[in-house]
């Protein structure tokens, strides 16, 4: 069993940068063997894949954030990050981290989810 806790959300202006963190815990949770992903969900919209980092550091990004967002992981700290640059109003959403055994881009690929952190980008 694992618990994921996101932090770092807030209100920013268009063009700003923001970094979200997600810390994992759990006695039997082998963080280093899991794919770690970020998703987001805006009001009235479906959950959207943002990025995933595999155990070896390989990454996949969603088209809407490619070139602006960077995902990274620190296995020693059991933390996954998403650095978001050049934020746009359309990036406004609740952001969720997730952990799973599959290097996938679908929400159903992930077993564990955080509670989310809100990001609001004003124009």
SVG drawing of the C-alpha trace seen along z (x, -y; Angstrom):
<svg xmlns="http://www.w3.org/2000/svg" viewBox="-19 -38 38 43">
<polyline fill="none" stroke="black" stroke-width="0.4" points="0.0,0.0 1.2,-3.5 0.2,-7.0 1.0,-9.9 0.8,-13.5 1.1,-16.4 2.2,-19.9 3.2,-23.1 0.0,-24.2 -1.2,-27.8 -2.2,-30.8 0.2,-32.1 0.1,-34.4 0.4,-33.4 4.0,-32.9 5.1,-32.0 6.7,-28.7 5.7,-26.4 7.0,-23.1 4.8,-20.4 6.1,-17.7 4.6,-14.3 6.0,-12.4 5.3,-8.7 5.2,-6.7 4.3,-3.1 6.3,-0.5 6.2,2.1 6.0,-0.4 9.1,0.0 9.1,-3.4 12.0,-2.8 10.1,0.0 7.1,-2.1 6.2,-4.3 5.3,-7.8 2.9,-10.0 1.1,-13.3 -2.4,-13.9 -4.7,-16.9 -8.4,-17.5 -10.1,-20.8 -13.7,-21.5 -16.1,-19.7 -13.3,-17.9 -11.9,-14.4 -8.7,-13.6 -5.8,-14.3 -2.4,-12.6 0.5,-15.1 3.7,-13.1 5.2,-9.8 8.7,-8.8 9.8,-5.2 12.1,-3.4 15.1,-4.0 14.3,-7.7 12.5,-7.4 9.7,-9.9 6.5,-10.4 4.7,-13.8 1.2,-14.7 1.0,-16.9 -0.4,-19.9 2.6,-20.2 5.5,-18.9 8.3,-21.3 7.0,-23.3 6.8,-20.7 9.5,-18.4 9.0,-15.4 11.7,-14.0 12.0,-11.6 14.3,-11.3 14.2,-7.7 16.1,-8.5 13.5,-11.0 10.6,-9.0 9.5,-12.1 8.3,-12.9 8.3,-16.4 6.7,-18.2 8.3,-21.5 5.9,-23.7 7.2,-26.6 5.4,-29.2 2.1,-28.4 -1.1,-29.3 -4.7,-29.8 -5.6,-26.5 -3.2,-24.8 -5.6,-25.6 -6.7,-22.3 -6.3,-20.0 -3.0,-18.1 -2.6,-14.5 0.4,-12.2 0.0,-8.5 2.1,-5.4 1.8,-2.2 3.6,0.9 2.9,-0.1 4.7,-2.8 1.4,-4.0 -0.5,-7.1 -4.0,-6.0 -5.4,-6.6 -6.3,-3.0 -2.6,-2.1 -2.0,-3.5 -2.8,-1.8 -2.1,-4.6 -3.2,-8.2 -2.7,-11.4 -5.5,-13.7 -4.5,-16.4 -3.2,-20.0 -4.9,-22.9 -3.1,-25.1 -4.7,-28.3 -3.2,-30.4 -4.6,-33.8 -4.3,-35.7"/>
</svg>
